[in-house]
């Protein structure tokens, strides 16, 4: 069985790597790879292939990067004679003429319990909602977005510090294993295995995330801000403004509970105001309260609770852990972020 793989980002590369490494064992061949066109990166705007395309080229696989899936693209793909289209995070809708190139149709890896969280940002939505599990669905490709029949499903546990990046990587590998099983079962059956139609109830959709959505509102709770930091990492990455209006990115944080604060006060009296309601309530939202390199981060007042930031980046600087950041951030404690 010949496969055309479609995908672009780093997570999709993980899926492709697993398929390439297991193609002989599972009885299929990656005949080619479809990915987004190179993008200009760096100071010199050098055209750079996607992670999927770069990996495929390193393996000597035919790579196709059309701007549009039009007749010219179909003419390029058709000679491969691929039986099945396998997709993860390609970012384009496949039309009926393109899908007709594949006798067995197409399948797609989608990281959610479909029909929940259809669309382009299901992992981010799961984190924002505080879900404990992230679904992984392999569905048939249909003409409607993420509305195909479910062929197989699995899940991964969402851990306290998981980000969109880490969960996409888990999904990519778990989904790749499911895809291999589907291909093996389909080869034995002589056609793509039958799936289960999605429920018409509990359908929900996700949305495109913009940079503005990732701006921190310090009047929100520490829990909400933590979820946003995890959901929007690595892209677009949560951010706020310092007092001089320069951008400060926050890449990793945790919520400080009352019991955590009590332990901090015992270890260092500087944290005593964190437990004195009258003093604490008088602080404005976004105030940088304290820092101690031995107790785990930089503490910031929120609308409900304290945020402990452990990884951040000043404008024009590199991303740093909180210890390295504070080594070069004089007078940061006491400032008010906005």
Secondary structure, 3 states (H helix, E strand, C coil): CEEEEECCCHHHHHHHHHHHHHHHHHCCEEEEEECCCCEEECCCCEEECCHHHHHHHHCCCCEECCCCCCHHHHHHHHCCCCCEEEECCCCCCCCHHHHCCCCCCEEEEECCCCCCCECCCHHHHHHHCCCCEEEEEEEECCCCCCCCCEEEEEEEECCCCCCHHHHHHHHHHHHHHHHHHHHHHHHHHCCCCCCECCCCCCCCECCCCCCHHHECCCCCEHHHHHHHHHHCCCCCCEEEECCCCCEEEEEEEEEECHHHHHHHHHHCHHHHHHHCHHHHHCCCCCEEEEEECCCCEEEEECCECEEEEEEEEECCCCCEEHHHHHHCCCCCCCCECC
